[in-house]
Amino acid sequence: MSTSNRPERVGQEIQAAIANILTRGELKDPRIGYITLTGVKVSQDLKTARVFYSMIGTEQERKDTQKGLEAAKGFIRREVTEAVNLRVSPEIFFSFDESLERGDRIERLLREVKDKEGW
């Protein structure tokens, strides 16, 4: 049984297309702050794409950004389908990527231990 890396390639193309939309300033929603796309996971059948993003800001700013992205889903979906030239338009879901925040927290805790221990 061969494993296809097509979903991974399509995910990279979707990520590039959405990044292009964001950098060109096509989303006019003021709720959407400065975000970084950290990855895209596409289902094997290419019908769904989960877009992971991260941002610096308060919890309220994150919620507002999530609402803004949800409101722009239809526009983003159309643009991505056209840019990536897909037969089926994938359903797009946005998820906040907490891994960078967790990594930063761990680094701060390690620094505190190091300072307390006098390393």
PyMOL CGO cylinders between C-alpha atoms (Angstrom):
from pymol import cmd
from pymol.cgo import CYLINDER

trace = [
    CYLINDER, 0.00, 0.00, 0.00, 1.54, 3.28, -1.05, 0.3, 1, 1, 1, 1, 1, 1,
    CYLINDER, 1.54, 3.28, -1.05, 1.06, 6.41, 0.97, 0.3, 1, 1, 1, 1, 1, 1,
    CYLINDER, 1.06, 6.41, 0.97, 0.40, 9.59, -0.90, 0.3, 1, 1, 1, 1, 1, 1,
    CYLINDER, 0.40, 9.59, -0.90, 1.87, 12.89, 0.15, 0.3, 1, 1, 1, 1, 1, 1,
    CYLINDER, 1.87, 12.89, 0.15, -0.65, 14.80, -1.97, 0.3, 1, 1, 1, 1, 1, 1,
    CYLINDER, -0.65, 14.80, -1.97, -2.59, 16.12, 1.05, 0.3, 1, 1, 1, 1, 1, 1,
    CYLINDER, -2.59, 16.12, 1.05, 0.69, 17.48, 2.44, 0.3, 1, 1, 1, 1, 1, 1,
    CYLINDER, 0.69, 17.48, 2.44, 1.53, 19.19, -0.87, 0.3, 1, 1, 1, 1, 1, 1,
    CYLINDER, 1.53, 19.19, -0.87, -1.98, 20.62, -1.17, 0.3, 1, 1, 1, 1, 1, 1,
    CYLINDER, -1.98, 20.62, -1.17, -1.71, 21.83, 2.44, 0.3, 1, 1, 1, 1, 1, 1,
    CYLINDER, -1.71, 21.83, 2.44, 1.48, 23.71, 1.60, 0.3, 1, 1, 1, 1, 1, 1,
    CYLINDER, 1.48, 23.71, 1.60, -0.20, 25.30, -1.41, 0.3, 1, 1, 1, 1, 1, 1,
    CYLINDER, -0.20, 25.30, -1.41, -3.23, 26.28, 0.68, 0.3, 1, 1, 1, 1, 1, 1,
    CYLINDER, -3.23, 26.28, 0.68, -0.95, 27.81, 3.30, 0.3, 1, 1, 1, 1, 1, 1,
    CYLINDER, -0.95, 27.81, 3.30, 0.87, 29.83, 0.62, 0.3, 1, 1, 1, 1, 1, 1,
    CYLINDER, 0.87, 29.83, 0.62, -2.44, 30.99, -0.90, 0.3, 1, 1, 1, 1, 1, 1,
    CYLINDER, -2.44, 30.99, -0.90, -3.83, 32.15, 2.46, 0.3, 1, 1, 1, 1, 1, 1,
    CYLINDER, -3.83, 32.15, 2.46, -0.54, 33.84, 3.34, 0.3, 1, 1, 1, 1, 1, 1,
    CYLINDER, -0.54, 33.84, 3.34, -0.75, 35.67, 0.03, 0.3, 1, 1, 1, 1, 1, 1,
    CYLINDER, -0.75, 35.67, 0.03, -4.30, 36.84, 0.84, 0.3, 1, 1, 1, 1, 1, 1,
    CYLINDER, -4.30, 36.84, 0.84, -3.12, 38.11, 4.23, 0.3, 1, 1, 1, 1, 1, 1,
    CYLINDER, -3.12, 38.11, 4.23, -0.02, 39.90, 2.94, 0.3, 1, 1, 1, 1, 1, 1,
    CYLINDER, -0.02, 39.90, 2.94, -1.92, 41.61, 0.12, 0.3, 1, 1, 1, 1, 1, 1,
    CYLINDER, -1.92, 41.61, 0.12, -4.35, 42.97, 2.69, 0.3, 1, 1, 1, 1, 1, 1,
    CYLINDER, -4.35, 42.97, 2.69, -7.42, 41.51, 1.00, 0.3, 1, 1, 1, 1, 1, 1,
    CYLINDER, -7.42, 41.51, 1.00, -9.12, 40.86, 4.34, 0.3, 1, 1, 1, 1, 1, 1,
    CYLINDER, -9.12, 40.86, 4.34, -10.46, 44.21, 5.52, 0.3, 1, 1, 1, 1, 1, 1,
    CYLINDER, -10.46, 44.21, 5.52, -11.87, 42.91, 8.81, 0.3, 1, 1, 1, 1, 1, 1,
    CYLINDER, -11.87, 42.91, 8.81, -10.28, 44.97, 11.63, 0.3, 1, 1, 1, 1, 1, 1,
    CYLINDER, -10.28, 44.97, 11.63, -10.74, 42.03, 14.03, 0.3, 1, 1, 1, 1, 1, 1,
    CYLINDER, -10.74, 42.03, 14.03, -8.06, 40.06, 12.21, 0.3, 1, 1, 1, 1, 1, 1,
    CYLINDER, -8.06, 40.06, 12.21, -4.76, 41.06, 13.74, 0.3, 1, 1, 1, 1, 1, 1,
    CYLINDER, -4.76, 41.06, 13.74, -1.25, 40.21, 12.67, 0.3, 1, 1, 1, 1, 1, 1,
    CYLINDER, -1.25, 40.21, 12.67, -1.18, 36.41, 12.46, 0.3, 1, 1, 1, 1, 1, 1,
    CYLINDER, -1.18, 36.41, 12.46, 1.37, 33.82, 11.45, 0.3, 1, 1, 1, 1, 1, 1,
    CYLINDER, 1.37, 33.82, 11.45, 0.25, 30.69, 9.65, 0.3, 1, 1, 1, 1, 1, 1,
    CYLINDER, 0.25, 30.69, 9.65, 2.00, 27.74, 11.27, 0.3, 1, 1, 1, 1, 1, 1,
    CYLINDER, 2.00, 27.74, 11.27, 0.63, 24.91, 9.16, 0.3, 1, 1, 1, 1, 1, 1,
    CYLINDER, 0.63, 24.91, 9.16, -2.24, 23.33, 7.27, 0.3, 1, 1, 1, 1, 1, 1,
    CYLINDER, -2.24, 23.33, 7.27, -3.51, 19.76, 7.68, 0.3, 1, 1, 1, 1, 1, 1,
    CYLINDER, -3.51, 19.76, 7.68, -5.57, 18.47, 4.75, 0.3, 1, 1, 1, 1, 1, 1,
    CYLINDER, -5.57, 18.47, 4.75, -7.72, 15.34, 4.89, 0.3, 1, 1, 1, 1, 1, 1,
    CYLINDER, -7.72, 15.34, 4.89, -6.86, 12.42, 2.59, 0.3, 1, 1, 1, 1, 1, 1,
    CYLINDER, -6.86, 12.42, 2.59, -9.90, 13.16, 0.41, 0.3, 1, 1, 1, 1, 1, 1,
    CYLINDER, -9.90, 13.16, 0.41, -8.89, 16.87, 0.21, 0.3, 1, 1, 1, 1, 1, 1,
    CYLINDER, -8.89, 16.87, 0.21, -12.35, 17.93, 1.38, 0.3, 1, 1, 1, 1, 1, 1,
    CYLINDER, -12.35, 17.93, 1.38, -11.27, 19.61, 4.63, 0.3, 1, 1, 1, 1, 1, 1,
    CYLINDER, -11.27, 19.61, 4.63, -8.32, 21.77, 5.58, 0.3, 1, 1, 1, 1, 1, 1,
    CYLINDER, -8.32, 21.77, 5.58, -7.44, 22.80, 9.13, 0.3, 1, 1, 1, 1, 1, 1,
    CYLINDER, -7.44, 22.80, 9.13, -5.38, 26.01, 9.09, 0.3, 1, 1, 1, 1, 1, 1,
    CYLINDER, -5.38, 26.01, 9.09, -3.26, 26.61, 12.19, 0.3, 1, 1, 1, 1, 1, 1,
    CYLINDER, -3.26, 26.61, 12.19, -2.23, 30.14, 13.10, 0.3, 1, 1, 1, 1, 1, 1,
    CYLINDER, -2.23, 30.14, 13.10, -0.55, 31.90, 15.97, 0.3, 1, 1, 1, 1, 1, 1,
    CYLINDER, -0.55, 31.90, 15.97, -0.51, 35.48, 17.13, 0.3, 1, 1, 1, 1, 1, 1,
    CYLINDER, -0.51, 35.48, 17.13, 0.67, 37.65, 19.96, 0.3, 1, 1, 1, 1, 1, 1,
    CYLINDER, 0.67, 37.65, 19.96, -2.06, 39.39, 21.89, 0.3, 1, 1, 1, 1, 1, 1,
    CYLINDER, -2.06, 39.39, 21.89, -4.61, 39.17, 24.63, 0.3, 1, 1, 1, 1, 1, 1,
    CYLINDER, -4.61, 39.17, 24.63, -7.21, 36.44, 24.92, 0.3, 1, 1, 1, 1, 1, 1,
    CYLINDER, -7.21, 36.44, 24.92, -9.86, 38.89, 23.67, 0.3, 1, 1, 1, 1, 1, 1,
    CYLINDER, -9.86, 38.89, 23.67, -7.75, 39.77, 20.61, 0.3, 1, 1, 1, 1, 1, 1,
    CYLINDER, -7.75, 39.77, 20.61, -7.41, 36.05, 19.85, 0.3, 1, 1, 1, 1, 1, 1,
    CYLINDER, -7.41, 36.05, 19.85, -11.16, 35.56, 20.10, 0.3, 1, 1, 1, 1, 1, 1,
    CYLINDER, -11.16, 35.56, 20.10, -11.77, 38.57, 17.85, 0.3, 1, 1, 1, 1, 1, 1,
    CYLINDER, -11.77, 38.57, 17.85, -9.27, 37.27, 15.30, 0.3, 1, 1, 1, 1, 1, 1,
    CYLINDER, -9.27, 37.27, 15.30, -10.95, 33.85, 15.34, 0.3, 1, 1, 1, 1, 1, 1,
    CYLINDER, -10.95, 33.85, 15.34, -14.34, 35.50, 14.74, 0.3, 1, 1, 1, 1, 1, 1,
    CYLINDER, -14.34, 35.50, 14.74, -12.89, 37.57, 11.90, 0.3, 1, 1, 1, 1, 1, 1,
    CYLINDER, -12.89, 37.57, 11.90, -11.34, 34.51, 10.25, 0.3, 1, 1, 1, 1, 1, 1,
    CYLINDER, -11.34, 34.51, 10.25, -14.60, 32.59, 10.62, 0.3, 1, 1, 1, 1, 1, 1,
    CYLINDER, -14.60, 32.59, 10.62, -16.47, 35.47, 8.97, 0.3, 1, 1, 1, 1, 1, 1,
    CYLINDER, -16.47, 35.47, 8.97, -13.98, 35.51, 6.07, 0.3, 1, 1, 1, 1, 1, 1,
    CYLINDER, -13.98, 35.51, 6.07, -14.06, 31.73, 5.52, 0.3, 1, 1, 1, 1, 1, 1,
    CYLINDER, -14.06, 31.73, 5.52, -16.21, 31.88, 2.40, 0.3, 1, 1, 1, 1, 1, 1,
    CYLINDER, -16.21, 31.88, 2.40, -14.01, 34.47, 0.71, 0.3, 1, 1, 1, 1, 1, 1,
    CYLINDER, -14.01, 34.47, 0.71, -10.83, 32.61, 1.71, 0.3, 1, 1, 1, 1, 1, 1,
    CYLINDER, -10.83, 32.61, 1.71, -12.27, 29.31, 0.50, 0.3, 1, 1, 1, 1, 1, 1,
    CYLINDER, -12.27, 29.31, 0.50, -13.08, 30.75, -2.95, 0.3, 1, 1, 1, 1, 1, 1,
    CYLINDER, -13.08, 30.75, -2.95, -9.67, 32.39, -3.28, 0.3, 1, 1, 1, 1, 1, 1,
    CYLINDER, -9.67, 32.39, -3.28, -7.83, 29.23, -2.18, 0.3, 1, 1, 1, 1, 1, 1,
    CYLINDER, -7.83, 29.23, -2.18, -9.81, 27.03, -4.58, 0.3, 1, 1, 1, 1, 1, 1,
    CYLINDER, -9.81, 27.03, -4.58, -8.95, 29.35, -7.45, 0.3, 1, 1, 1, 1, 1, 1,
    CYLINDER, -8.95, 29.35, -7.45, -5.28, 29.80, -6.49, 0.3, 1, 1, 1, 1, 1, 1,
    CYLINDER, -5.28, 29.80, -6.49, -4.60, 26.11, -5.88, 0.3, 1, 1, 1, 1, 1, 1,
    CYLINDER, -4.60, 26.11, -5.88, -6.79, 25.02, -8.82, 0.3, 1, 1, 1, 1, 1, 1,
    CYLINDER, -6.79, 25.02, -8.82, -8.68, 22.32, -6.94, 0.3, 1, 1, 1, 1, 1, 1,
    CYLINDER, -8.68, 22.32, -6.94, -11.64, 20.39, -8.32, 0.3, 1, 1, 1, 1, 1, 1,
    CYLINDER, -11.64, 20.39, -8.32, -13.27, 20.24, -4.89, 0.3, 1, 1, 1, 1, 1, 1,
    CYLINDER, -13.27, 20.24, -4.89, -13.33, 23.32, -2.70, 0.3, 1, 1, 1, 1, 1, 1,
    CYLINDER, -13.33, 23.32, -2.70, -12.09, 22.22, 0.75, 0.3, 1, 1, 1, 1, 1, 1,
    CYLINDER, -12.09, 22.22, 0.75, -13.99, 23.20, 3.88, 0.3, 1, 1, 1, 1, 1, 1,
    CYLINDER, -13.99, 23.20, 3.88, -11.60, 25.43, 5.85, 0.3, 1, 1, 1, 1, 1, 1,
    CYLINDER, -11.60, 25.43, 5.85, -11.35, 25.46, 9.64, 0.3, 1, 1, 1, 1, 1, 1,
    CYLINDER, -11.35, 25.46, 9.64, -9.12, 27.85, 11.58, 0.3, 1, 1, 1, 1, 1, 1,
    CYLINDER, -9.12, 27.85, 11.58, -7.43, 26.74, 14.81, 0.3, 1, 1, 1, 1, 1, 1,
    CYLINDER, -7.43, 26.74, 14.81, -5.21, 28.74, 17.12, 0.3, 1, 1, 1, 1, 1, 1,
    CYLINDER, -5.21, 28.74, 17.12, -1.82, 27.03, 17.45, 0.3, 1, 1, 1, 1, 1, 1,
    CYLINDER, -1.82, 27.03, 17.45, -0.83, 27.10, 21.11, 0.3, 1, 1, 1, 1, 1, 1,
    CYLINDER, -0.83, 27.10, 21.11, 2.48, 25.27, 20.61, 0.3, 1, 1, 1, 1, 1, 1,
    CYLINDER, 2.48, 25.27, 20.61, 4.54, 28.48, 20.29, 0.3, 1, 1, 1, 1, 1, 1,
    CYLINDER, 4.54, 28.48, 20.29, 2.94, 29.90, 23.42, 0.3, 1, 1, 1, 1, 1, 1,
    CYLINDER, 2.94, 29.90, 23.42, 3.58, 26.65, 25.32, 0.3, 1, 1, 1, 1, 1, 1,
    CYLINDER, 3.58, 26.65, 25.32, 7.20, 26.59, 24.15, 0.3, 1, 1, 1, 1, 1, 1,
    CYLINDER, 7.20, 26.59, 24.15, 7.69, 30.17, 25.32, 0.3, 1, 1, 1, 1, 1, 1,
    CYLINDER, 7.69, 30.17, 25.32, 6.19, 29.32, 28.71, 0.3, 1, 1, 1, 1, 1, 1,
    CYLINDER, 6.19, 29.32, 28.71, 8.49, 26.31, 29.11, 0.3, 1, 1, 1, 1, 1, 1,
    CYLINDER, 8.49, 26.31, 29.11, 11.50, 28.43, 28.18, 0.3, 1, 1, 1, 1, 1, 1,
    CYLINDER, 11.50, 28.43, 28.18, 10.55, 31.05, 30.79, 0.3, 1, 1, 1, 1, 1, 1,
    CYLINDER, 10.55, 31.05, 30.79, 10.12, 28.36, 33.46, 0.3, 1, 1, 1, 1, 1, 1,
    CYLINDER, 10.12, 28.36, 33.46, 13.51, 26.87, 32.62, 0.3, 1, 1, 1, 1, 1, 1,
    CYLINDER, 13.51, 26.87, 32.62, 15.11, 30.33, 32.82, 0.3, 1, 1, 1, 1, 1, 1,
    CYLINDER, 15.11, 30.33, 32.82, 13.52, 30.85, 36.26, 0.3, 1, 1, 1, 1, 1, 1,
    CYLINDER, 13.52, 30.85, 36.26, 14.88, 27.50, 37.50, 0.3, 1, 1, 1, 1, 1, 1,
    CYLINDER, 14.88, 27.50, 37.50, 18.29, 28.32, 36.09, 0.3, 1, 1, 1, 1, 1, 1,
    CYLINDER, 18.29, 28.32, 36.09, 18.31, 31.71, 37.85, 0.3, 1, 1, 1, 1, 1, 1,
    CYLINDER, 18.31, 31.71, 37.85, 17.19, 30.19, 41.16, 0.3, 1, 1, 1, 1, 1, 1,
    CYLINDER, 17.19, 30.19, 41.16, 19.73, 27.38, 40.99, 0.3, 1, 1, 1, 1, 1, 1,
    CYLINDER, 19.73, 27.38, 40.99, 22.53, 29.74, 39.96, 0.3, 1, 1, 1, 1, 1, 1,
    CYLINDER, 22.53, 29.74, 39.96, 23.57, 27.87, 36.82, 0.3, 1, 1, 1, 1, 1, 1,
]
cmd.load_cgo(trace, "trace")
